[in-house]
Amino acid sequence: MAKFSSKYSVYVGIDWANDKHDVCVQAANASTRQFKVIKHSANEINDWITNLHKQYKGQIAVAVELSKGPIVYALQKFDFVTIHPINPSMLAKYRKAFSPSGAKDDPTDAELALDLMLNYPNKIKALKMESESVRKLMYLVEQRRRLVEDRRRFSNRLINTLKQYYPHLLDWFSHRGSGMFCDFIARWPNLQKLKRARADTLRKFFNSYRGRSSTLTEQRIQSISGAEPLTLDRAVIESHQLLAVALANQMLVAVEAIKVFDSEISKLFDTLPDAELYKSLPGTGPCLAPRLLVAMGENRSRFNSASEVQMYSGIAPVTERSGQKSWIHWRYQCPKFNRQSFIEWAAKSVHQSYWAGIYYQQQREKGNTHQSSVRALAFKWIRILYRCWKTKEPYSEAKYLKALRERNSPLLFKEKAC
């Protein structure tokens, strides 16, 4: 029989869905379980959890396949509820172990979630909430990343559309995700209309955007005057220009939204006590520094070693052994946004950190690909970041290089020998 913690008066397993939630309830030290279906609405969830608290008093432990989401947000506002997130893959394999036939049912999943929480308390740990500021920053950086992906998707579709009838723009503009690029397409959606524009009008347009050199402007105007159309087929031109303008407008909305998010992220990030620590890391910048802060969190007891961070983020590889066979692969189950943050940071640091550049070059000389070399560098960076995070000390390149020399690191000695 499962051991009950004295902290909780009742245990709940939830199988969540968009419209309703199946729940399995078991009181502490009781042997019977109750099943119930709750409609997904704020009032239904509030009434159910409030009545449950009135009936059993004390803390309520809830097991659910989420660490964030509507049902988690609805429950976390109650101080008498402790949420225990369960990895969906773990629950699926646990279900398969007791149901080899592949049978699946929502009430059964709720009961299995409850069993996992009761039988494996060392594995299914309670969700510890970060401060409101850190959680807000987490949502902001994740949402900003989705907007960046939207911008990239619109940009790729726009580039493909322009290739069909108006490829000249791809030669004249290197930044295809800029506001100027979108505005240019909206104003001159085809070459015929563009060639009717006066040179002074074009100069005024280009000069209205900051950071534009006059030399580049004149080169563009000269190229426009000598440009020849790819096609004269009006069916092709008129249909594709409508799509190009529509995509440019969509991308412009994403571009402007990203600017709003950048401003909000910067203001919030600067108020956090760990901001200077992450700003000190080479290659972070205004985008990656907040993402790394979110990845590590502010709770210093969350990770007990750098290897825990490496494994949790998916940077540390996985070794599988069976008999005399052994193979290594990267982790399939991990917070992919965090893994992406560490890898992108490592790639940026190659050009801003002396030792990181040398290490990356050594990895490439061994025959490793760019991606595997960057992951290896991220593995080393996490050990450094973990130490800075634990001690709350900003990173110092000079201090780290001094430590490498004192340890006779092959990184520096190989460079000296060369």
C-alpha positions in Angstrom: 0.0 0.0 0.0 1.2 3.5 -0.8 2.6 5.7 2.0 0.7 8.8 2.7 2.4 12.0 3.6 1.2 13.8 6.7 1.3 17.1 4.7 -1.8 16.2 2.7 -5.3 15.4 3.7 -6.4 14.3 0.3 -4.8 13.2 -3.0 -6.2 13.9 -6.5 -5.2 12.6 -9.9 -6.4 14.6 -12.9 -6.7 13.7 -16.6 -7.1 17.1 -18.2 -8.8 17.9 -21.5 -10.1 21.0 -23.3 -13.7 20.6 -22.4 -13.7 18.5 -19.2 -11.4 16.9 -16.6 -11.6 13.4 -15.1 -10.5 13.3 -11.5 -9.7 10.5 -9.1 -9.9 11.4 -5.4 -8.5 9.4 -2.4 -8.4 10.7 1.2 -5.3 10.2 3.2 -5.1 6.7 4.8 -8.3 5.7 3.0 -8.6 2.7 0.7 -11.5 3.8 -1.5 -11.4 6.2 -4.4 -14.0 8.5 -5.9 -14.2 9.4 -9.6 -15.8 12.6 -10.9 -15.9 14.6 -14.2 -15.5 18.4 -14.0 -16.5 20.7 -16.8 -13.7 23.0 -17.9 -14.9 26.4 -16.6 -13.6 28.7 -14.0 -16.7 28.4 -11.8 -16.9 24.6 -12.0 -13.2 24.2 -11.1 -13.4 26.7 -8.3 -16.6 25.1 -6.8 -15.1 21.6 -7.0 -11.8 22.4 -5.3 -13.4 24.6 -2.7 -15.9 22.0 -1.7 -13.1 19.4 -1.6 -11.2 21.6 0.8 -14.2 22.1 3.0 -14.8 18.3 3.1 -11.3 17.2 4.0 -9.6 20.3 5.3 -5.8 20.6 5.1 -3.6 20.6 2.0 -4.6 18.9 -1.3 -2.0 17.2 -3.5 -2.9 17.2 -7.2 -1.1 15.1 -9.8 -1.5 16.3 -13.4 0.3 15.9 -16.7 1.2 19.6 -16.9 3.5 22.1 -15.2 1.6 25.0 -16.8 -1.7 25.3 -18.6 -5.3 26.3 -17.9 -6.0 23.7 -15.3 -2.7 24.5 -13.5 -3.4 28.2 -13.6 -6.9 27.6 -12.2 -5.5 25.6 -9.3 -2.4 27.4 -8.4 -4.3 30.4 -7.0 -5.4 28.3 -4.1 -2.8 28.2 -1.3 -4.2 24.8 -0.1 -3.4 23.1 -3.4 0.0 21.6 -4.2 0.5 20.5 -7.8 2.7 17.6 -8.7 3.4 17.6 -12.5 3.9 14.3 -14.2 5.8 13.8 -17.4 3.3 12.6 -20.1 5.8 10.0 -21.4 6.2 8.6 -17.9 2.4 8.2 -17.5 2.1 6.7 -21.0 4.7 4.0 -20.2 3.2 3.4 -16.8 -0.2 2.8 -18.4 1.4 0.5 -21.0 3.0 -1.6 -18.2 -0.4 -2.4 -16.7 -2.3 -2.4 -20.0 -0.2 -4.2 -22.7 -3.3 -4.3 -24.9 -3.1 -0.5 -25.4 -6.4 0.2 -23.8 -6.8 3.8 -22.6 -9.5 5.6 -20.7 -9.6 9.1 -19.1 -10.7 7.9 -15.6 -8.0 5.3 -15.7 -5.4 7.9 -16.6 -6.5 10.0 -13.7 -6.1 7.0 -11.3 -2.7 6.2 -12.8 -1.5 9.8 -12.2 -2.7 9.4 -8.6 -0.8 6.1 -8.2 2.4 7.6 -9.6 2.2 10.5 -7.1 1.6 8.1 -4.2 4.0 5.3 -5.1 7.0 7.4 -6.3 7.1 10.6 -4.1 10.9 10.9 -4.8 10.2 11.0 -8.6 7.0 13.0 -8.6 8.0 16.2 -6.9 5.8 19.2 -6.0 5.8 22.1 -8.3 7.7 25.0 -6.8 6.5 28.3 -8.1 8.9 31.0 -9.1 8.2 34.6 -8.2 5.6 36.5 -10.2 8.2 38.5 -12.0 10.2 35.5 -13.1 7.0 33.6 -14.2 5.9 36.7 -16.2 9.4 36.9 -17.8 9.1 33.2 -18.7 5.8 33.7 -20.5 7.1 36.8 -22.3 10.3 35.2 -23.7 8.4 32.1 -24.8 5.7 34.1 -26.5 8.3 36.3 -28.1 10.0 33.2 -29.5 6.7 32.1 -31.1 6.4 35.5 -32.7 9.9 35.2 -34.1 8.9 31.8 -35.6 5.8 33.4 -37.1 8.0 36.1 -38.6 10.3 33.5 -40.1 7.4 31.5 -41.5 5.9 34.6 -43.1 9.4 35.6 -44.4 9.9 32.2 -46.0 6.5 32.3 -47.7 7.2 35.8 -48.9 10.5 35.0 -50.4 9.0 32.1 -52.3 6.3 34.4 -53.6 8.7 37.0 -54.7 10.7 34.5 -56.6 7.7 33.8 -58.8 7.4 37.4 -60.2 9.6 39.9 -58.4 13.0 38.4 -57.4 14.8 41.7 -57.7 13.9 42.6 -54.1 15.8 39.6 -52.8 19.0 41.1 -54.3 18.3 44.7 -53.0 17.3 43.7 -49.4 19.4 41.4 -47.3 17.2 41.7 -44.2 13.9 40.2 -45.3 12.3 40.4 -41.9 12.6 44.2 -41.5 9.8 46.8 -41.4 11.4 48.6 -44.3 11.2 45.5 -46.5 7.5 45.0 -45.7 6.7 48.7 -46.3 8.6 48.7 -49.6 6.5 45.7 -50.8 3.2 47.3 -49.7 4.1 50.6 -51.5 5.6 49.0 -54.7 4.2 45.5 -55.0 5.6 44.9 -58.5 8.5 46.1 -60.7 6.3 48.0 -63.2 4.9 50.2 -60.4 8.4 50.6 -58.9 10.0 51.8 -62.1 7.4 54.6 -62.3 8.6 56.0 -59.0 10.9 59.0 -59.1 14.5 58.8 -57.8 13.8 61.5 -55.1 10.8 59.5 -53.9 12.9 56.4 -53.5 15.6 58.4 -51.7 13.1 59.9 -49.3 11.7 56.4 -48.6 15.1 54.9 -47.8 16.3 57.9 -45.8 13.2 57.7 -43.6 14.7 54.5 -42.0 17.6 55.1 -39.6 21.0 53.6 -40.3 20.7 53.5 -44.1 23.9 54.6 -45.9 23.5 57.0 -48.9 25.9 54.7 -50.9 23.6 51.7 -50.5 20.6 53.9 -51.4 22.2 55.1 -54.6 23.1 51.5 -55.6 19.5 50.4 -55.1 18.2 53.3 -57.2 20.6 52.5 -60.0 19.7 48.8 -59.9 16.0 49.7 -60.0 16.4 51.8 -63.1 18.2 49.0 -65.0 16.0 46.1 -63.7 14.2 43.9 -66.3 10.9 42.1 -65.4 11.1 38.4 -64.8 7.7 37.9 -66.5 5.0 40.1 -68.2 2.2 37.6 -67.5 -0.4 39.7 -65.7 -2.1 36.6 -64.3 1.2 35.7 -62.5 2.0 39.3 -61.4 -1.4 40.4 -60.2 -2.2 37.2 -58.2 1.3 36.9 -56.6 1.5 40.6 -55.7 -1.8 40.3 -53.7 -0.3 37.4 -51.7 3.1 39.3 -51.3 1.3 42.3 -49.9 -0.8 40.1 -47.6 2.3 38.3 -46.3 4.2 41.6 -45.9 1.4 43.0 -43.8 1.3 39.9 -41.6 5.0 40.0 -41.1 4.9 43.7 -40.3 2.4 42.9 -37.5 4.8 40.3 -36.1 7.8 42.6 -36.4 6.0 45.4 -34.5 4.7 42.9 -31.9 8.3 41.6 -31.3 9.4 45.2 -30.6 6.7 45.5 -28.0 7.7 42.3 -26.3 11.4 43.3 -26.4 10.5 46.5 -24.6 8.5 44.7 -21.9 11.1 42.0 -21.5 13.9 44.6 -21.1 12.0 46.6 -18.5 11.1 43.5 -16.4 14.5 41.9 -16.7 16.4 44.9 -15.5 14.3 44.9 -12.2 15.4 41.3 -11.3 18.4 40.9 -8.9 20.1 38.3 -11.2 20.0 40.5 -14.3 23.7 41.7 -14.0 24.9 38.1 -13.6 23.3 37.1 -17.0 24.4 40.3 -18.7 28.0 39.5 -17.8 27.9 36.2 -19.8 29.6 36.6 -23.3 27.1 36.3 -26.2 23.9 36.7 -24.2 22.7 40.1 -25.2 19.2 41.5 -24.6 17.4 38.4 -26.0 19.3 35.4 -24.6 20.1 36.9 -21.1 16.4 36.8 -20.0 15.9 33.4 -21.5 18.9 32.0 -19.5 17.5 33.6 -16.3 14.2 31.8 -16.9 15.9 28.5 -17.7 17.8 28.6 -14.4 15.2 30.2 -12.2 15.8 32.0 -9.0 15.4 29.1 -6.6 19.0 28.1 -5.8 17.9 24.7 -4.3 16.3 23.7 -7.7 19.5 22.2 -8.9 22.2 20.5 -6.7 24.9 20.2 -9.4 25.7 21.4 -12.9 25.1 17.9 -14.2 21.4 18.2 -13.1 21.1 21.3 -15.2 22.8 19.6 -18.2 20.5 16.6 -18.0 17.3 18.7 -17.3 18.0 21.0 -20.3 18.8 18.2 -22.6 22.4 19.2 -23.3 23.9 16.1 -21.6 23.7 13.1 -23.9 22.1 9.8 -23.0 24.0 6.5 -22.9 22.2 3.3 -23.5 23.8 -0.1 -22.8 22.5 -3.6 -23.5 24.9 -6.5 -23.2 28.1 -5.6 -25.0 26.4 -2.9 -27.0 26.6 0.8 -26.0 25.3 3.8 -27.9 24.9 7.5 -27.2 22.1 9.9 -28.3 20.7 13.2 -27.3 17.8 13.5 -24.9 14.3 13.2 -26.4 12.4 14.3 -23.3 13.4 17.8 -22.1 12.2 21.4 -22.1 13.2 22.1 -25.7 12.9 25.9 -25.3 15.6 25.7 -22.6 17.8 23.5 -24.7 17.5 25.9 -27.6 18.4 28.8 -25.3 21.6 27.2 -24.1 22.6 26.1 -27.6 22.0 29.5 -29.1 23.9 31.2 -26.3 26.9 28.8 -26.9 26.9 29.6 -30.6 26.9 33.4 -29.9 29.7 33.1 -27.3 32.1 31.6 -29.9 32.8 35.1 -31.2 32.7 36.9 -27.9 34.7 34.6 -25.6 38.4 33.9 -26.1 38.4 30.4 -24.7 35.0 29.5 -26.2 36.3 30.3 -29.6 39.3 28.1 -29.1 37.2 25.2 -27.7 34.8 25.4 -30.6 37.7 25.3 -33.1 39.2 22.3 -31.4 35.8 20.5 -31.7 35.6 21.3 -35.4 39.2 20.0 -36.0 38.2 16.7 -34.4 35.7 16.4 -37.3 32.6 17.3 -35.3 29.7 19.2 -37.0 28.8 22.7 -36.1 25.8 21.6 -34.1 27.7 18.9 -32.1 30.5 21.4 -31.4 28.1 24.0 -30.1 26.4 21.4 -27.9 29.7 20.4 -26.5 30.5 24.1 -25.8 27.1 24.5 -24.1 27.9 21.6 -21.9 31.0 23.4 -20.6 29.2 26.8 -20.3 26.5 25.3 -18.1 29.1 24.2 -15.5 30.4 27.8 -15.4 26.9 29.3 -15.3 25.9 26.9 -12.5 28.8 28.2 -10.4 28.0 31.8 -11.0 24.3 31.1 -10.3 25.1 29.4 -7.0 27.5 32.0 -5.8 25.5 34.9 -7.3 28.7 36.3 -8.8 28.8 37.7 -12.4 31.0 36.0 -14.9 34.6 37.3 -15.5 36.4 36.2 -18.6 39.8 37.4 -17.1 39.2 35.4 -13.9 38.2 32.3 -15.8 41.2 32.5 -18.1 43.5 32.9 -15.1 41.9 29.7 -13.6 42.6 27.9 -16.9 46.3 28.9 -16.8 46.6 27.8 -13.2 45.2 24.4 -14.1 47.5 24.1 -17.1 44.4 23.7 -19.3 45.1 22.2 -22.8 42.8 24.9 -24.2 45.3 27.7 -23.6 48.5 25.6 -23.9 47.4 24.3 -27.3 46.8 27.8 -28.5 50.2 28.9 -27.2 52.0 26.0 -29.0 50.3 27.0 -32.2 
